[in-house]
Amino acid sequence: MSAPLLETRALCRNFGALAAARDIDFRLEAGARHALIGPNGAGKTTFVNLLTGVVQPTTGAILMKGRDITGVAQAERVKLGIARTFQINRLFRRLSVLENVYIAVAERVGAAPSMFRPAGVRRDVVDESMQLLETLKLSGDAARRISELPYGRQRLVELAIALALRPEVLLLDEPAAGVPSAESHIILDAIDGLPRDIGVLIIDHDMDLVFRFAERITVMVSGAVFATGSPREIAADAEVRAVYLGRTGHG
Amino acid sequence: MTEPLDHPAARALAERHRLRPWEAIPWLLALGFYFAFPKHLGFGTELLVTVLFALSLDLVLGYAGIVTLGQAAFFGAGAYTVGILAKQGIWTEPITGLILAALVAAAVGLGSGLVLLRTQGLTLLMLTLCTMALLEEAANLAHDYTGGFDGLDSLPIAPLLGRFEFNPLYPTTQYLYVLVVLFVCFVFVRTLVYSPFGQSLRGIRENMLRMHAVGAPVRGRLVLCYTLSAAIAGIAGGIWAQANAYVNLGTLGLDRAATVLIILVLGGHGRLYGAFIGAVAYMVLSHFLAKIYPTAWQLGLGLLLVVIALFARNGILGIVAALGRRPAPRATS
């Protein structure tokens, strides 16, 4: 059996006395559609920060395709193919949509350190950025500044920047958070249309989104993995319903 | 589906570095000044040096978003490099002298940047200020080399290209020399800000966290930008010392650092030409205000700054840009 795309072994992280991550054993397979759910404060965002290298684990290991990447810096992990979106938009607000994507593509193809040629001369970078905007149906807004866009469209740019990095692992932190329900179908359609070879981990509260999208679900409670299974198993799990689904009044 | 490059946004990005006709104006004005005001070339030289210094600040502050109050540290480093080398009789040739000034200032920028740029915001602001204060005090204490509080005067600067003397009473050589150096540095900065590297600096300014998340070596880029900016500030300081045959502690002082910041904010930061507009506006305004209210001219300047800070965050060029921008039509494809 080949090593999983991304794997954590007994991953722990303490913030003072608080154990934000406790002995997390987790596997994300290539091409997976995996969801991570859990009540507020369960440690979901800490887990994403551990995977991306923003936060270092207290103990435990993170492996990508069998290689230990626990000590690898954030920027290097991006080069290895781990990309994320943020729960709250982190965009280049005073730049155009096209420039936002250009910056990410330029980093990936190694064009960004170039100092003595105009950015526009890298036609390959401009072209690829533009094509990505076309696939996400954002090209009509390419010339507009982020600050002029409605929030739902901004969320799409958030996704476009992550996809510009051509990730193998894509971590989506509440991709539809803050988007008015009239616009949320844009995000859902975009997630449905993600390339099938990317392993996607989606972190969300929105049960409709999770059950529509996920083929596998991990439930986190108090920093630890509480249950993992198919959507059907999770929905039928009495304990999960008690600690989590029940509380939100779902089902 | 259209060819991607036919899209207006793609074309705008591909062509934004092209020279526009109006960009000739400042240079024509600077040349015109030389012929029209031969008696005011001293003032003109000072103005051009100030533009060059403000340009160096625009690179770090306007493009990379590094908030600094210590830019005069590099101006002073450049000025003292030229001053000490000339006074000790080690090096008096002006052009290579400027290169040495740039190298010394860049070394100061690199050394301090490696430490400072680990921090952000208020901490960074205070540390840049402290670095400059430390250098100023060091220059004050190293009396044997720097002349201490009195500075170094009557610097022996060799003729430019072996032919053109620097005459302090008729600074024609100085003016043209500074203008050419400013032009060369401007072309360098302009090339830089329109490059992919410049684009990544804007990204760092707009959202540092996101730049980390797209895999950019953020600190390395910032240190490099800070070092290059220091080198340009060092050239400004070095050329100031050559033009005046003089260097003093004021080149390293908070006064100079604060003034250049005011000039850039007044003109508009992150816009290249804000340095030009700001320097002209500031120096002309202070000239006339000092004539009208010799005792309280800084009050008028202060009031103007308050107005700019409250109502025109992007400075004079920001106002011009806002007037020129019609409501953007919603693109529909």
Contacts between the chains, C-beta under 8 A, distances in Angstrom:
chain1	res1	chain2	res2	distance
A	52	B	213	7.1
A	54	B	212	7.7
A	74	B	212	5.5
A	74	B	213	7.3
A	74	B	215	7.8
A	75	B	212	6.6
A	75	B	215	4.6
A	75	B	216	6.5
A	75	B	217	5.8
A	75	B	218	7.9
A	76	B	215	7.7
A	77	B	215	8.0
A	78	B	213	7.0
A	78	B	214	6.4
A	78	B	215	3.1
A	79	B	215	5.5
A	83	B	213	7.5
A	83	B	214	8.0
A	84	B	213	6.1
A	86	B	209	7.8
A	86	B	210	7.6
A	86	B	213	7.5
A	90	B	207	5.2
A	90	B	209	5.3
A	90	B	210	4.3
A	90	B	213	7.2
A	91	B	206	7.7
A	91	B	207	6.4
A	91	B	210	6.8
A	92	B	202	7.0
A	92	B	203	5.4
A	92	B	206	3.8
A	92	B	207	5.5
A	92	B	210	7.0
A	93	B	206	6.0
A	93	B	207	7.4
A	94	B	206	5.9
A	95	B	202	6.2
A	95	B	203	7.5
A	95	B	206	6.1
A	96	B	9	6.2
A	96	B	12	7.9
A	96	B	13	7.7
A	97	B	9	7.5
A	98	B	9	4.5
A	98	B	10	6.6
A	98	B	13	5.9
A	99	B	13	6.8
A	99	B	199	6.7
A	99	B	202	7.7
A	102	B	13	6.8
A	102	B	199	6.5
A	103	B	199	5.9
A	103	B	200	6.1
A	103	B	202	7.9
A	103	B	203	4.4
A	103	B	211	7.7
A	103	B	214	6.6
A	103	B	216	8.0
A	104	B	214	4.5
A	106	B	196	4.9
A	106	B	199	6.7
A	106	B	200	6.9
A	107	B	200	7.2
A	107	B	214	4.9
A	107	B	215	5.2
A	107	B	216	5.2
A	108	B	214	7.7
A	108	B	215	7.1
A	111	B	196	4.8
A	112	B	196	5.0
A	112	B	197	6.5
A	112	B	199	7.5
A	112	B	200	4.7
A	112	B	216	6.5
A	113	B	196	7.5
A	113	B	197	6.0
A	114	B	195	5.8
A	114	B	196	4.8
A	114	B	197	6.1
A	115	B	191	7.5
A	115	B	192	5.7
A	115	B	195	5.0
A	115	B	196	8.0
A	115	B	197	4.3
A	115	B	198	7.7
A	116	B	191	5.8
A	116	B	192	7.8
A	116	B	195	6.3
A	117	B	195	6.0
A	117	B	196	7.6
A	118	B	16	7.7
A	118	B	17	3.7
A	118	B	191	7.7
A	118	B	194	4.9
A	118	B	195	6.3
A	119	B	13	6.7
A	119	B	16	7.8
A	119	B	17	7.4
A	119	B	194	6.1
A	119	B	195	6.0
A	119	B	196	4.9
A	119	B	198	7.2
A	119	B	199	4.9
A	120	B	13	5.2
A	120	B	14	3.5
A	120	B	15	6.1
A	120	B	16	6.3
A	120	B	17	6.2
A	120	B	194	7.9
A	121	B	14	7.7
A	122	B	196	6.3
A	123	B	5	6.9
A	123	B	14	7.0
A	125	B	196	7.4
A	126	B	4	7.4
A	126	B	5	6.8
A	126	B	10	5.3
A	126	B	13	5.7
A	126	B	14	5.9
A	127	B	4	5.0
A	127	B	5	6.4
A	127	B	10	7.6
A	130	B	4	3.5
A	130	B	5	7.2
A	130	B	7	5.9
A	130	B	9	7.5
A	130	B	10	5.0
A	131	B	4	5.6
A	134	B	1	6.6
A	134	B	4	7.0
A	139	B	7	6.3
A	139	B	9	7.9
A	139	B	333	5.7
A	140	B	331	5.0
A	140	B	332	6.0
A	140	B	333	4.0
A	141	B	331	6.5
A	142	B	7	6.0
A	142	B	8	8.0
A	142	B	9	3.6
A	142	B	10	7.2
A	142	B	331	7.5
A	143	B	7	8.0
A	143	B	8	5.7
A	143	B	9	3.7
A	143	B	12	6.4
A	143	B	331	6.1
A	144	B	328	7.0
A	144	B	331	6.8
A	148	B	328	7.2
A	161	B	210	7.2
A	161	B	214	6.5
A	164	B	214	7.7
A	165	B	214	6.2
A	165	B	215	6.8
